[in-house]
Amino acid sequence: QKEVEQNSGPLSVPEGAIASLNCTYSDRGSQSFFWYRQYSGKSPELIMSIYSNGDKEDGRFTAQLNKASQYVSLLIRDSQPSDSATYLCVKMGGTSYGKLTFGQGTILTVHP
Amino acid sequence: DGGITQSPKYLFRKEGQNVTLSCEQNLNHDAMYWYRQDPGQGLRLIYYSQIVNDFQKGDIAEGYSVSREKKESFPLTVTSAQKNPTAFYLCASRITGGNTEAFFGQGTRLTVV
């Protein structure tokens, strides 16, 4: 089982819709989770971080964490064409202290 | 300005040669990481270091080597033992302790010719 697994893409949504990105992880001891956005040929940039069960909102973005189900998600409301990118789910910690493990990424396309 | 600098941006290597990728940070971060990214793929961890003079293998360490002699520097050597070295290499750093995110350099694109 992969340490971090994201829902297979690509995901295509119309402008203004909600995009839902999902991620599961295998190490129950993992402590922190991050969502990064990466444009083609560029470095990843942080969108959200979440450490506690529940929801965390920042502008159009909401991250959700359920440690019992080992599930993390990212919702993007009012999706814009500029949101088109690859979204990377990341977990930190667990059995390997300080290890940052990325999922394979989900490509999101927001069409006008 | 504080940040992470990777050099060079583009690198070409002949088969059978070792090559070293540079990563320097002036953020005073303790932890540093090296990732490899292939087209259409996520980031795979090569090596990481939580403190000077100590580092751990990641998920794909074979054919790579690192050193951490200074806090601000974490060079990656791609050896001739790495059979498919052509990839985009990303270096990251973060503060250890707590739930802090990683910051990335601009990456080095390595091509074997």
Contacts between the chains, C-beta under 8 A, distances in Angstrom:
chain1	res1	chain2	res2	distance
A	6	B	42	7.8
A	31	B	99	6.5
A	32	B	99	3.9
A	34	B	101	5.5
A	34	B	102	7.8
A	41	B	88	7.9
A	42	B	106	7.9
A	42	B	107	7.9
A	43	B	90	6.2
A	43	B	104	4.0
A	43	B	105	6.6
A	43	B	106	5.7
A	43	B	107	5.7
A	44	B	43	7.3
A	44	B	90	7.6
A	44	B	104	5.6
A	45	B	104	7.7
A	46	B	101	4.8
A	46	B	102	8.0
A	49	B	99	6.6
A	49	B	101	5.6
A	51	B	99	4.7
A	88	B	42	6.0
A	88	B	43	6.9
A	90	B	102	7.9
A	92	B	99	7.2
A	96	B	56	7.3
A	97	B	50	7.2
A	98	B	31	5.7
A	98	B	48	6.7
A	98	B	50	4.9
A	98	B	96	6.2
A	99	B	45	6.9
A	99	B	48	6.4
A	99	B	56	7.5
A	99	B	58	7.3
A	100	B	33	6.1
A	100	B	45	7.0
A	100	B	48	7.3
A	100	B	92	7.4
A	100	B	94	7.7
A	100	B	102	5.8
A	101	B	45	6.5
A	101	B	59	7.7
A	102	B	35	7.3
A	102	B	42	4.6
A	102	B	43	4.2
A	102	B	44	7.4
A	102	B	45	7.6
A	103	B	42	5.5
A	104	B	41	6.2
A	104	B	42	4.0
A	105	B	41	7.3
A	105	B	42	4.5
